[in-house]
C-alpha cells in the first residue's frame, strides 16, 4: 500500500472489541479469542480514535506522544486482529 492510501485510510476497532478501564490495568477485551490485551495510555487513546470516521493521518496527529509510537501501537493492534477496515488485511 502506498503512503497516500495509508494516510487516507480510516481504520476502526472491530465492533466486538471494547476498552475496559474498570480493572487494575486497562485493557482491550477481545471476545472472539477470549483474551484481554493490556492497553497503556497511548493504546487507549488510539483504540478510542479507531472509529472509521477519521483518516489515519488525522488520527495520528490527535494522539499524544510521538507518531512512531502510535504507528507501532497500530501495528500491534493489526497483528492481534483487533482492527478492521478496507486495508487491514494488507497491513498485517
Secondary structure, 3 states (H helix, E strand, C coil): CCHHHHHHCCCEECCCEEEECCCCCCEEEECCCCEEEECCHHHHHHHHHCECCCCHHHHHHHCCCCHHHHHHHHHHHHHCCCEECCCHHHHC
